[in-house]
């Protein structure tokens, strides 16, 4: 099973566009955005557009002058999009490194999508790093309509696996994240760490930071990557620091003594 936040990047956002009927729309993104490949800044813009498209994560589109034209090599690749038009592609060459089809553009988009005309977009993972102003951004552009709220609670949380208690706490912090199941973050002192084994898995979340994982061993059964923590969350999400959360999809979670239904989510399959 892949890590929680790593999978988040691969999800298709089920929400419709917030304007109602439009499948695609854009908004000005006033932050300075930079992309780096091989220690070269290949794009640097203060006039970025953030595109929202139903069924997809947000994408940055950059004006022509913001992209290092000297690093672009035309590609023969073309794709068709029914809501945007024909996309042309470019390879990126930085020194001896060539990244194929890293950049695309709708040079002549369909009627109604003139806002994208002549702008360029990048496959996120084909660059080495991305920055908003001087802060590094991970996984994908952050959606300004995506919320993460962490609330202190006195609700009693008990987490079991095969009838064995993995954690029990009356001082959880509840994390509510747009479109995702509620997560219960518990103090490490309230977790039976002797039943957990450190995993090599790690993941990145643009809204929370870098997560590390534990597997749980109950008897002869080992359930990999069933719990995670953000040891050093991003400054915008400090209240989860050092706390432990479990996949409620794979454990029995009791809230105030009531067994909660296991959520159905992209992490339901193990």
TINUMI-574638 format. One record per residue (C-alpha): z, x, y. Coordinates in steps of 0.001 Angstrom, whole numbers, plus 500000, padded with zeros to 6 digits. Example, Ala and Ser with C-alpha at 12.3 -4.5 7.8 and 13.67 -1.06 7.14 Angstrom:
! residues 2
[[507800; 512300; 495500]]
[[507140; 513670; 498940]]
//
This chain:
! residues 270
[[500000; 500000; 500000]]
[[499095; 501339; 503411]]
[[501626; 501487; 506198]]
[[502468; 498506; 508353]]
[[501148; 499706; 511691]]
[[498198; 501552; 510226]]
[[496982; 498317; 508720]]
[[497520; 496603; 512026]]
[[494582; 498533; 513431]]
[[492360; 497228; 510668]]
[[493262; 493595; 511172]]
[[490839; 491083; 512583]]
[[492624; 489256; 515354]]
[[492441; 485533; 514439]]
[[492959; 484336; 517986]]
[[490092; 482750; 519847]]
[[489140; 484111; 523213]]
[[491673; 482969; 525776]]
[[489087; 481323; 528010]]
[[488502; 478697; 525317]]
[[484848; 478453; 524333]]
[[483631; 481949; 525224]]
[[483333; 484323; 522279]]
[[483187; 487434; 524466]]
[[484651; 488171; 527871]]
[[485696; 491216; 529873]]
[[488415; 492070; 532367]]
[[488747; 495024; 534751]]
[[491130; 497652; 533371]]
[[492612; 499388; 536435]]
[[494220; 502280; 534552]]
[[492542; 505669; 534342]]
[[491244; 506114; 530778]]
[[490245; 509428; 529230]]
[[488930; 510382; 525805]]
[[489107; 513919; 524408]]
[[487101; 515609; 521663]]
[[487569; 519265; 520796]]
[[489560; 519913; 523992]]
[[486716; 518488; 526090]]
[[487182; 515350; 528156]]
[[484113; 513347; 527141]]
[[484911; 510203; 529147]]
[[487046; 509753; 532261]]
[[487055; 506432; 534083]]
[[488992; 504387; 536624]]
[[486404; 501576; 536389]]
[[486784; 500585; 532754]]
[[486154; 497092; 531415]]
[[488322; 495765; 528594]]
[[486286; 493543; 526295]]
[[487804; 490726; 524279]]
[[485736; 489346; 521411]]
[[486869; 486647; 519018]]
[[487711; 488188; 515654]]
[[487982; 491757; 516978]]
[[490436; 494081; 518673]]
[[489899; 494924; 522369]]
[[487283; 497561; 523238]]
[[486907; 499713; 526353]]
[[483469; 499809; 528023]]
[[482859; 502660; 530478]]
[[480375; 502978; 533337]]
[[477487; 505396; 532958]]
[[478859; 508051; 535278]]
[[482196; 508239; 533453]]
[[480672; 509606; 530235]]
[[479628; 513250; 529819]]
[[475872; 512768; 529515]]
[[475394; 516452; 528620]]
[[477345; 515840; 525404]]
[[475266; 512837; 524264]]
[[472373; 513065; 521807]]
[[470306; 509916; 521139]]
[[470562; 508488; 517636]]
[[468013; 506383; 515796]]
[[470696; 503853; 514862]]
[[470373; 500320; 516239]]
[[472460; 497224; 515503]]
[[472080; 493575; 516448]]
[[474914; 491395; 517724]]
[[474238; 487662; 518196]]
[[476627; 487468; 521166]]
[[475792; 490758; 522912]]
[[472299; 491891; 521929]]
[[470856; 495175; 520622]]
[[473143; 498204; 520622]]
[[471789; 501742; 520903]]
[[473807; 504711; 519626]]
[[474427; 508342; 520547]]
[[475909; 511325; 518764]]
[[478521; 513457; 520509]]
[[478080; 517241; 520488]]
[[481002; 519421; 521593]]
[[480357; 523064; 520801]]
[[479378; 523280; 517139]]
[[480898; 519894; 516328]]
[[478601; 516877; 516082]]
[[480080; 513409; 515684]]
[[477360; 511016; 514626]]
[[476985; 507563; 516139]]
[[480226; 507878; 518076]]
[[478987; 506011; 521150]]
[[477095; 502769; 521640]]
[[475745; 500768; 524542]]
[[474003; 497477; 525222]]
[[471427; 498737; 527674]]
[[469765; 495318; 527947]]
[[472303; 492762; 526654]]
[[471542; 489101; 526148]]
[[471788; 486637; 529017]]
[[475402; 486078; 529993]]
[[476551; 489564; 528976]]
[[475205; 491435; 531991]]
[[478734; 492784; 532533]]
[[478127; 495169; 529601]]
[[474698; 496369; 530721]]
[[474479; 500161; 530781]]
[[478128; 500633; 529847]]
[[479260; 502799; 526935]]
[[481864; 502266; 524229]]
[[483327; 504693; 521682]]
[[484559; 504384; 518127]]
[[488251; 505067; 518648]]
[[488854; 507344; 515677]]
[[485824; 509539; 516360]]
[[487664; 511158; 519283]]
[[490733; 513370; 518988]]
[[492904; 511667; 521616]]
[[492945; 508872; 524187]]
[[494999; 508598; 527360]]
[[495889; 505842; 529807]]
[[496802; 507727; 532962]]
[[498757; 510653; 531421]]
[[500270; 508784; 528456]]
[[498597; 509098; 525063]]
[[497531; 505818; 523462]]
[[497302; 505364; 519697]]
[[495282; 503261; 517234]]
[[493332; 501031; 519674]]
[[493348; 499886; 523312]]
[[496449; 497861; 524044]]
[[495906; 494153; 524552]]
[[497723; 493040; 527730]]
[[498244; 489618; 526121]]
[[499925; 491078; 523028]]
[[503711; 490905; 523342]]
[[506483; 492737; 521538]]
[[509966; 491349; 522229]]
[[513093; 492852; 520636]]
[[516235; 490702; 520858]]
[[519813; 491496; 519888]]
[[521201; 489004; 517365]]
[[524409; 488209; 515506]]
[[522609; 486417; 512679]]
[[523565; 487572; 509202]]
[[520692; 489301; 507432]]
[[520727; 490233; 503750]]
[[517796; 491937; 502061]]
[[517507; 491945; 498271]]
[[515064; 493315; 495746]]
[[515291; 491983; 492183]]
[[518760; 490670; 493019]]
[[520015; 494034; 494280]]
[[521187; 494157; 497899]]
[[519239; 496749; 499896]]
[[520770; 495958; 503280]]
[[523227; 493545; 504881]]
[[523979; 493251; 508581]]
[[525370; 490923; 511241]]
[[524018; 493033; 514089]]
[[520218; 493002; 513629]]
[[517578; 493279; 516287]]
[[514745; 490809; 515825]]
[[511257; 491926; 516734]]
[[508814; 489187; 517700]]
[[505217; 490393; 517917]]
[[502202; 488265; 518752]]
[[500540; 486795; 515601]]
[[502783; 488807; 513224]]
[[505842; 487841; 511147]]
[[509286; 488266; 512699]]
[[510779; 491595; 511644]]
[[514506; 492255; 511220]]
[[515509; 495743; 512361]]
[[518859; 496786; 510907]]
[[521238; 499678; 511682]]
[[520898; 502493; 509189]]
[[524646; 502230; 508470]]
[[524033; 498713; 507110]]
[[521301; 499881; 504715]]
[[521958; 501186; 501199]]
[[520128; 504438; 501757]]
[[521017; 505631; 498248]]
[[518426; 503124; 496984]]
[[515725; 504436; 499321]]
[[513458; 507449; 498935]]
[[511623; 509063; 501824]]
[[507865; 508578; 501719]]
[[505126; 510813; 503085]]
[[503521; 507757; 504665]]
[[503406; 507534; 508434]]
[[501552; 505250; 510787]]
[[500894; 504663; 514444]]
[[501212; 501487; 516473]]
[[499969; 501270; 520072]]
[[502904; 499003; 520963]]
[[505770; 500749; 519136]]
[[504899; 504347; 518272]]
[[504925; 506404; 515071]]
[[506631; 504931; 512008]]
[[507951; 506740; 508950]]
[[508575; 505013; 505619]]
[[510900; 504662; 502646]]
[[510277; 503444; 499126]]
[[512966; 501510; 497236]]
[[514079; 502297; 493680]]
[[515909; 499563; 491778]]
[[516455; 500445; 488144]]
[[513170; 501778; 486807]]
[[511135; 500022; 489464]]
[[509852; 501923; 492521]]
[[508367; 499849; 495346]]
[[506501; 502196; 497672]]
[[506676; 502049; 501467]]
[[508816; 498912; 501589]]
[[510822; 499866; 504686]]
[[510109; 501754; 507877]]
[[511683; 503081; 511045]]
[[510579; 504280; 514464]]
[[512672; 507390; 515032]]
[[511060; 508040; 518401]]
[[509420; 504818; 519614]]
[[507326; 504755; 522754]]
[[509337; 504243; 525968]]
[[508231; 500601; 526208]]
[[509953; 499741; 522905]]
[[513267; 501652; 522864]]
[[515403; 498987; 521191]]
[[514046; 499671; 517676]]
[[514886; 503374; 517731]]
[[516442; 504500; 514451]]
[[516659; 500985; 512992]]
[[515239; 500011; 509602]]
[[512944; 497083; 508802]]
[[511757; 495816; 505403]]
[[508595; 494039; 504357]]
[[509850; 490482; 503945]]
[[506662; 489899; 501977]]
[[508183; 491919; 499103]]
[[511941; 491386; 499331]]
[[514259; 488381; 499418]]
[[515604; 488022; 502936]]
[[518547; 485753; 503691]]
[[519233; 484672; 507285]]
[[522683; 483166; 507782]]
[[522853; 482679; 504016]]
[[519530; 480837; 503745]]
[[516736; 482433; 501706]]
[[513659; 482723; 503892]]
[[510164; 481999; 502568]]
[[508182; 485163; 502094]]
[[505605; 485343; 504899]]
[[501928; 485393; 504038]]
[[500339; 488249; 505931]]
[[497921; 491154; 505433]]
[[500851; 493028; 503838]]
[[501464; 490387; 501145]]
[[499362; 492302; 498637]]
[[501098; 495385; 497356]]
//
